[in-house]
C-alpha cells in the first residue's frame, strides 16, 4: 500500500497545472450512455475513480479509448449494452449511481448496485429513486441493488416536476441526464448549482439536449427523441485549485495555478484573503502569495455558492497553524471530522462537539505517521505535513488517488520535499 513521505518547512514557488474536475468528469463519462454515437472528452483527470468508472462502462459493453497527452477519452455505447452495474465495480465509488438515469432513459431498464465511496456519512439514494419514480420509472431495492424499469408498454420516461428534499449534486445530474431523453418537459426545483452541473448541462446541450436555467436552483429540460455525439472539455477542478491555494497559504510562497477559475472559488478565496493571503485572479489562472502565519478564520460549510464541504479539511489544516482560534461548522456530512484525530497526532489543538470543531492555532506542527480516512482528509494531512517540523508519513493514500491527479508530483514541482513510497 503506497504512502507519502513529506519533510516539511519548505515554501512553495512556481506553477501548477490544475486538472479536470473529478466531479464533472464522472457524470460526463456516464452521459456517453445516452447515445450510440461517439462522445469525446478532453481534460479528463487521471484518477482512480475515473479508472473505476471507465472499467464499469467497459463491463457494460461501452467501447472506450484513451488518446492524447491532455486527458483525451472517447466512448461509444452500442444499442446492445448490458445495463448493469455490479457491486464489485462500484463498491468503492458513490458516483456509480450516476449510470442509473442514463440507462433508464435510453434502455428502459437498469440494475445498479447501491454505491460505496468515502466513509464520511450518509449519502442516501432515496432522492434519486424518488425523482426517477416521478418520471414514471418502477424501482425496487433488492439484495443491495436498485432494479429499475419502465412500466409495460411505455417506451420513454415522462417529464415531471421534481423537488428534492435536500440539494443533491448527483441527484441533479442523474435527473438532467434522464430528462434529456424523456417525453415532455422536466422541471428540477431545488437543483444543485455547483459549477460541475452547468458543465454537464453544456455537454448535454452539445449532444442535442434542450436545457435552460443550469447553474440556478430551477432547471428546465425539454426532452428530445435522441442525442448525438459531441466533443467536450471537462471544467477545471475547483477543489484541487482550492487545495493548492490552502497549501501555499500554509507554507508560504508564490504559485500560479494554471487553468484555475477564481469565480468557482469565491467563498474560499474570500476566507484566504481574510487570513492574509494575496490572491490575484486572471484569465485562466490564479496567483497566490503568502508569507508568515495566517490569521485563523471561522467558517460554515454549505451548498454552493457557500463554503464547500470538500474544502473544509484543507482549510482546517491551515487554521491549525494560524494565529488565533477558529470555529468550523460542518453542515453537509456528519462524519467529516475524521481527520481531526490525525491532525492532533501532528500537534494540532482541536476540540470537536458534534458538527463543530474549535481550532486553537499553534506555531508549529510536528511530523508523525498519520492515516488518511477519506479523500479530502488525505489532502488536509498532506498540507499539514508540508508545514510540520521533520518527517510526516501519510498512509492509505489510495484515497488521495481517487480525487487528485499526481498530487505529489505537482507539489514536488513547486518545491515540496515529498515522495511516494511503495
Secondary structure as GFF3:
##gff-version 3
##sequence-region A 1 422
A	DSSP	beta_strand	3	7	.	.	.	ID=ss1
A	DSSP	beta_strand	12	17	.	.	.	ID=ss2
A	DSSP	alpha_helix	22	31	.	.	.	ID=ss3
A	DSSP	three_ten_helix	32	34	.	.	.	ID=ss4
A	DSSP	beta_strand	39	42	.	.	.	ID=ss5
A	DSSP	alpha_helix	48	60	.	.	.	ID=ss6
A	DSSP	beta_strand	63	67	.	.	.	ID=ss7
A	DSSP	beta_strand	72	76	.	.	.	ID=ss8
A	DSSP	beta_strand	84	85	.	.	.	ID=ss9
A	DSSP	alpha_helix	87	90	.	.	.	ID=ss10
A	DSSP	three_ten_helix	94	98	.	.	.	ID=ss11
A	DSSP	alpha_helix	99	107	.	.	.	ID=ss12
A	DSSP	beta_strand	109	113	.	.	.	ID=ss13
A	DSSP	alpha_helix	126	134	.	.	.	ID=ss14
A	DSSP	beta_strand	137	142	.	.	.	ID=ss15
A	DSSP	beta_strand	145	150	.	.	.	ID=ss16
A	DSSP	beta_strand	161	163	.	.	.	ID=ss17
A	DSSP	alpha_helix	169	180	.	.	.	ID=ss18
A	DSSP	beta_strand	185	189	.	.	.	ID=ss19
A	DSSP	alpha_helix	195	206	.	.	.	ID=ss20
A	DSSP	beta_strand	210	212	.	.	.	ID=ss21
A	DSSP	beta_strand	218	222	.	.	.	ID=ss22
A	DSSP	beta_strand	231	233	.	.	.	ID=ss23
A	DSSP	alpha_helix	238	251	.	.	.	ID=ss24
A	DSSP	beta_strand	253	258	.	.	.	ID=ss25
A	DSSP	three_ten_helix	262	264	.	.	.	ID=ss26
A	DSSP	alpha_helix	266	275	.	.	.	ID=ss27
A	DSSP	beta_strand	278	282	.	.	.	ID=ss28
A	DSSP	beta_strand	285	290	.	.	.	ID=ss29
A	DSSP	beta_strand	299	300	.	.	.	ID=ss30
A	DSSP	three_ten_helix	309	311	.	.	.	ID=ss31
A	DSSP	alpha_helix	312	320	.	.	.	ID=ss32
A	DSSP	beta_strand	325	329	.	.	.	ID=ss33
A	DSSP	alpha_helix	340	345	.	.	.	ID=ss34
A	DSSP	beta_strand	349	353	.	.	.	ID=ss35
A	DSSP	beta_strand	356	360	.	.	.	ID=ss36
A	DSSP	beta_strand	369	371	.	.	.	ID=ss37
A	DSSP	alpha_helix	375	387	.	.	.	ID=ss38
A	DSSP	beta_strand	391	395	.	.	.	ID=ss39
A	DSSP	alpha_helix	398	403	.	.	.	ID=ss40
A	DSSP	alpha_helix	407	413	.	.	.	ID=ss41
A	DSSP	beta_strand	417	421	.	.	.	ID=ss42
###
